[in-house]
Amino acid sequence: MPRKARIDTPGALHHIIGRGIERHRIFRDDQDRRNFIHRLGTILSETETPCYAWALMPNHFHLLLKTGQTPIATIMRRLLTGYAVSFNLRHKRHGHVFQNRYKSILCQEDTYLKELVRYIHLNPLRSGLVSTHEELDQFKFCGHGALAGISRNEWQAVNEVLAFFGKRKTIARKNYQAFVKSGLKLGRRPELMGGGLIRSAGGWDAVKAFRNKNMHLKSDERILGDSDFVTRVLTAASEEFKNKYRLKTKGIDFSAVVKKVSQLFNVEPEILLLPGQQRQRVLARSVLAYWAVRELGMTGTKVGQKLGLSQPAVSRALGRGERFIREKKLKLIESKNA
């Protein structure tokens, strides 16, 4: 059965799990772990992508990220490719480091964010990497310590998570710690990890209750949320796919978008592709970048190559482009021509 396409959109919350090829270790020592964390922090800072939770295990890792202007697929490609190259060079090996496809679950934020933060940060304790909650506080390769106020990661969205536990930081940290400790008795929480219908419904008991009432639940392995949330996400993803297909059938590619933007801003196509500081050109290039990534589905890396922009610059351009398009109510193709 072919794999389903990933689902992503700005503001989406993703629980990402990456595993070593054939369950081999992807972190052999602390230097490997520090290398991975440095790459992760650099990429998240450049792309302004919030990270709510993370944990490094010997043969896999967990991340809880929210999509900003840079698609999660672009972030993960940069992270995994860069780390794999450095890992192979350091350990004098060849071949794949990670399984070919990391797992990404799009999550219903208001329902599951706190639960997933706790689940991810308890992984080192559940697996025996640390023995006590106090040791977990000091564990360097997990985001728990930053939320507890013991360590610090500039790229971790600490304040955003603590806001769920109280208005004052000291109280919020105390409540967070109590919340994490209470999760130990809950076990491994399979409803947060696998089984689309079971997960989306909230566990087997919920599934059985709905079935007893002859009620249908919408579910998908790629999504963690209630039935209504799953339906909304799948509907939006379907509309996005249809739009991209519609553009393709109309022959609208990057060159066509360049032509459209050059006409909108009265900028020559050749000039549009060249960097510059003039406000009009910056706005035009930002709109071009946004439409290329969000409408055509091009990667930020590819767009950056065409426009002579770094990855951080592409991320900033996407934000400018989105704001301008919304303010001016611009459309790549008018609905009457769709």
C-alpha positions as CSV (number, residue, x, y, z in Angstrom):
1,M,0.0,0.0,0.0
2,P,1.5,3.4,-1.0
3,R,2.3,5.8,1.9
4,K,0.0,8.7,2.4
5,A,1.3,12.2,1.8
6,R,2.3,14.2,4.8
7,I,-0.1,16.8,6.0
8,D,1.2,20.2,7.0
9,T,0.1,23.8,7.2
10,P,1.3,27.0,9.1
11,G,0.3,26.6,12.8
12,A,0.1,22.8,12.7
13,L,1.4,20.9,15.7
14,H,3.5,17.9,14.9
15,H,4.8,15.0,17.0
16,I,7.8,13.7,15.1
17,I,9.6,10.4,15.8
18,G,12.8,9.6,13.9
19,R,14.4,6.1,14.3
20,G,17.7,4.6,13.4
21,I,17.9,2.3,10.4
22,E,17.1,-1.3,11.5
23,R,16.8,0.2,15.1
24,H,20.5,0.9,15.2
25,R,21.8,3.6,17.6
26,I,21.8,7.1,16.1
27,F,23.5,8.6,19.1
28,R,26.7,6.7,20.2
29,D,27.9,9.2,22.7
30,D,27.3,12.7,24.1
31,Q,29.2,14.3,21.2
32,D,26.7,12.9,18.8
33,R,23.9,14.2,20.9
34,R,25.4,17.7,21.2
35,N,25.9,17.7,17.4
36,F,22.2,16.9,16.8
37,I,21.0,19.4,19.4
38,H,23.2,22.1,17.9
39,R,21.9,21.4,14.4
40,L,18.3,21.3,15.7
41,G,18.6,24.6,17.5
42,T,20.2,26.4,14.6
43,I,17.6,25.3,12.1
44,L,14.7,26.1,14.5
45,S,16.1,29.5,15.3
46,E,16.7,30.3,11.6
47,T,13.2,29.3,10.6
48,E,11.5,30.6,13.7
49,T,9.9,27.2,14.3
50,P,8.6,26.7,17.9
51,C,9.7,23.5,19.7
52,Y,7.6,22.6,22.7
53,A,9.2,19.3,23.7
54,W,12.1,17.0,22.6
55,A,14.0,14.0,23.8
56,L,17.0,12.0,22.4
57,M,17.0,8.3,23.0
58,P,19.8,5.9,21.9
59,N,18.1,4.7,18.7
60,H,15.4,7.4,18.2
61,F,14.2,10.9,19.0
62,H,11.0,12.8,19.7
63,L,10.2,16.4,18.7
64,L,7.0,18.4,19.2
65,L,7.1,21.2,16.7
66,K,4.7,23.8,15.4
67,T,4.9,24.7,11.7
68,G,5.9,28.3,11.0
69,Q,6.6,29.7,7.6
70,T,8.9,26.8,6.8
71,P,7.3,23.4,6.1
72,I,8.2,20.7,8.6
73,A,9.4,18.5,5.8
74,T,12.1,21.1,4.9
75,I,13.2,21.4,8.5
76,M,13.5,17.6,8.9
77,R,15.3,17.2,5.6
78,R,18.0,19.7,6.7
79,L,18.3,18.2,10.2
80,L,18.4,14.6,9.2
81,T,20.6,15.0,6.1
82,G,23.1,17.2,7.9
83,Y,23.3,15.0,10.9
84,A,23.6,11.8,8.9
85,V,26.6,13.2,6.9
86,S,28.4,14.3,10.0
87,F,27.6,11.0,11.9
88,N,29.0,8.9,9.0
89,L,32.1,11.0,8.7
90,R,32.8,10.9,12.4
91,H,32.2,7.2,12.8
92,K,33.8,6.2,9.4
93,R,30.8,4.5,8.1
94,H,28.6,4.6,5.0
95,G,24.9,4.2,4.3
96,H,21.6,5.3,5.9
97,V,21.5,6.5,9.5
98,F,17.8,6.9,9.8
99,Q,14.8,4.9,8.6
100,N,13.8,6.2,5.2
101,R,10.7,8.0,6.6
102,Y,10.3,9.6,9.9
103,K,6.9,9.5,11.6
104,S,5.0,12.8,11.8
105,I,1.6,13.0,13.6
106,L,-0.4,16.2,13.2
107,C,-2.0,16.9,16.6
108,Q,-5.0,18.8,17.9
109,E,-3.2,21.4,20.0
110,D,-5.7,22.5,22.6
111,T,-6.4,18.9,23.5
112,Y,-3.0,17.2,23.3
113,L,-0.2,19.7,23.7
114,K,0.2,19.3,27.4
115,E,-0.2,15.5,27.2
116,L,2.5,15.2,24.5
117,V,4.9,17.5,26.3
118,R,4.6,15.2,29.3
119,Y,4.8,12.0,27.2
120,I,7.9,13.1,25.3
121,H,9.7,14.3,28.4
122,L,9.1,11.2,30.4
123,N,10.7,9.0,27.7
124,P,14.2,9.0,29.4
125,L,12.7,7.9,32.7
126,R,10.3,5.3,31.2
127,S,13.2,3.7,29.2
128,G,15.7,3.7,32.1
129,L,18.1,6.3,30.8
130,V,17.5,8.0,34.2
131,S,16.2,6.4,37.3
132,T,14.3,9.2,39.2
133,H,12.4,12.4,38.5
134,E,15.3,14.3,40.1
135,E,17.7,12.7,37.6
136,L,15.3,13.7,34.8
137,D,15.5,17.3,35.9
138,Q,19.3,17.2,35.3
139,F,19.2,15.1,32.0
140,K,20.8,17.3,29.3
141,F,19.3,15.5,26.3
142,C,15.6,16.3,26.8
143,G,13.6,19.5,27.0
144,H,12.3,18.8,30.5
145,G,15.1,20.5,32.3
146,A,14.5,23.8,30.5
147,L,10.8,23.8,31.5
148,A,11.9,23.0,35.1
149,G,14.2,26.0,35.1
150,I,17.4,24.0,35.5
151,S,18.9,24.2,32.0
152,R,18.4,26.7,29.1
153,N,17.8,26.3,25.4
154,E,17.2,29.6,23.5
155,W,15.4,27.8,20.8
156,Q,12.9,26.0,23.0
157,A,9.5,27.5,23.5
158,V,9.6,27.4,27.3
159,N,7.4,30.3,28.0
160,E,4.7,29.1,25.6
161,V,4.5,25.8,27.4
162,L,4.6,27.2,30.9
163,A,1.7,29.5,30.1
164,F,-0.5,26.4,30.1
165,F,0.4,25.8,33.7
166,G,0.1,29.2,35.3
167,K,0.5,33.0,34.8
168,R,3.5,33.3,37.2
169,K,6.6,31.4,36.1
170,T,7.4,30.0,39.5
171,I,3.9,28.6,40.0
172,A,3.8,27.4,36.4
173,R,7.0,25.4,36.9
174,K,5.7,23.9,40.1
175,N,2.4,22.9,38.3
176,Y,4.3,21.5,35.4
177,Q,6.5,19.3,37.6
178,A,3.5,17.9,39.4
179,F,1.8,17.2,36.0
180,V,4.9,15.3,34.8
181,K,5.1,13.3,38.0
182,S,1.5,12.3,37.8
183,G,2.1,10.9,34.3
184,L,4.4,8.1,35.6
185,K,1.5,6.0,36.6
186,L,-0.2,6.3,33.2
187,G,2.4,4.0,31.5
188,R,3.4,4.2,27.9
189,R,0.2,5.8,26.5
190,P,-0.2,4.0,23.2
191,E,-3.2,6.1,22.4
192,L,-0.8,9.0,21.9
193,M,1.4,7.0,19.4
194,G,-0.4,4.6,17.2
195,G,-3.7,3.4,15.8
196,G,-5.5,6.2,14.0
197,L,-9.0,5.4,15.1
198,I,-8.1,4.4,18.7
199,R,-5.9,7.5,19.0
200,S,-8.3,9.9,17.5
201,A,-11.2,8.7,19.7
202,G,-9.2,8.8,22.9
203,G,-8.6,5.1,23.5
204,W,-10.4,1.7,23.1
205,D,-13.1,2.5,25.6
206,A,-14.1,5.5,23.6
207,V,-14.1,3.5,20.4
208,K,-16.3,0.8,21.9
209,A,-18.7,3.3,23.3
210,F,-19.1,5.0,19.9
211,R,-19.5,1.6,18.1
212,N,-22.2,0.5,20.6
213,K,-24.1,3.7,19.6
214,N,-23.6,2.9,15.9
215,M,-21.7,6.2,15.5
216,H,-19.0,6.6,12.8
217,L,-15.6,8.1,13.8
218,K,-13.4,9.8,11.2
219,S,-9.7,8.7,11.8
220,D,-6.3,8.8,10.1
221,E,-3.0,7.4,11.2
222,R,-1.3,10.8,10.5
223,I,-3.6,12.7,12.9
224,L,-4.1,12.9,16.6
225,G,-7.4,14.5,17.5
226,D,-11.1,14.1,17.8
227,S,-13.3,13.1,14.8
228,D,-14.2,16.7,14.0
229,F,-10.6,17.8,14.0
230,V,-9.6,14.9,11.8
231,T,-12.3,15.8,9.3
232,R,-11.3,19.4,9.2
233,V,-7.6,18.6,8.6
234,L,-8.4,16.1,5.9
235,T,-10.8,18.5,4.2
236,A,-8.2,21.3,4.2
237,A,-5.5,18.9,2.9
238,S,-7.8,17.8,0.1
239,E,-8.5,21.4,-0.9
240,E,-4.8,22.1,-0.9
241,F,-4.1,19.1,-3.1
242,K,-6.9,20.0,-5.5
243,N,-5.6,23.6,-5.7
244,K,-2.1,22.4,-6.6
245,Y,-3.5,20.0,-9.1
246,R,-5.6,22.8,-10.6
247,L,-2.5,25.0,-10.9
248,K,-0.6,22.2,-12.6
249,T,-3.3,21.5,-15.1
250,K,-3.3,25.1,-16.0
251,G,0.4,25.1,-16.6
252,I,1.2,27.4,-13.7
253,D,4.8,26.7,-12.7
254,F,7.5,28.8,-11.2
255,S,8.0,30.8,-14.4
256,A,4.3,31.6,-14.6
257,V,4.3,32.8,-11.0
258,V,7.3,35.0,-11.8
259,K,5.4,36.5,-14.7
260,K,2.3,37.1,-12.5
261,V,4.3,38.8,-9.7
262,S,6.3,40.9,-12.2
263,Q,3.0,42.2,-13.6
264,L,1.5,42.9,-10.2
265,F,4.5,44.9,-9.0
266,N,5.6,46.3,-12.4
267,V,9.1,44.7,-12.0
268,E,10.9,43.1,-14.8
269,P,11.1,39.3,-14.4
270,E,14.9,39.3,-14.6
271,I,15.1,42.0,-11.9
272,L,12.6,40.0,-9.7
273,L,15.0,37.1,-9.5
274,L,17.9,39.3,-8.3
275,P,18.4,40.3,-4.6
276,G,17.9,43.9,-3.7
277,Q,17.0,46.3,-0.9
278,Q,14.3,48.3,-2.6
279,R,11.0,47.9,-0.7
280,Q,8.9,47.2,-3.8
281,R,11.3,44.5,-5.0
282,V,11.6,42.9,-1.5
283,L,7.8,42.7,-1.3
284,A,7.5,41.3,-4.8
285,R,10.1,38.6,-4.1
286,S,8.3,37.8,-0.8
287,V,5.0,37.3,-2.6
288,L,6.8,35.2,-5.2
289,A,8.4,33.0,-2.5
290,Y,5.1,32.6,-0.7
291,W,3.2,31.5,-3.8
292,A,6.0,29.2,-4.9
293,V,6.1,27.4,-1.5
294,R,2.5,27.5,-0.4
295,E,0.7,27.2,-3.8
296,L,3.1,25.3,-6.0
297,G,4.5,23.1,-3.2
298,M,8.2,24.0,-3.9
299,T,10.6,23.6,-1.0
300,G,12.1,26.6,0.7
301,T,15.5,25.3,-0.3
302,K,14.6,25.3,-4.0
303,V,13.0,28.7,-3.8
304,G,16.1,30.0,-2.0
305,Q,18.3,28.7,-4.8
306,K,16.3,30.4,-7.4
307,L,16.1,33.8,-5.6
308,G,19.6,33.7,-4.1
309,L,18.3,33.6,-0.6
310,S,19.5,31.7,2.5
311,Q,17.1,29.5,4.4
312,P,16.5,32.1,7.1
313,A,15.9,34.8,4.5
314,V,13.4,32.5,2.8
315,S,11.5,32.0,6.1
316,R,11.3,35.8,6.6
317,A,10.2,36.3,3.0
318,L,7.4,33.8,3.5
319,G,6.1,35.7,6.5
320,R,6.2,39.1,4.6
321,G,4.6,37.5,1.6
322,E,1.7,36.0,3.5
323,R,1.0,39.2,5.4
324,F,1.0,41.3,2.2
325,I,-1.2,38.8,0.3
326,R,-3.8,38.7,3.0
327,E,-3.8,42.5,3.4
328,K,-4.2,43.1,-0.3
329,K,-6.4,40.0,-0.8
330,L,-4.2,38.8,-3.7
331,K,-4.8,35.5,-5.5
332,L,-2.5,33.5,-7.8
333,I,-5.5,32.6,-9.9
334,E,-8.9,34.1,-9.7
335,S,-11.7,31.8,-8.7
336,K,-13.7,32.5,-11.9
337,N,-10.8,31.1,-13.9
338,A,-10.1,28.1,-11.5
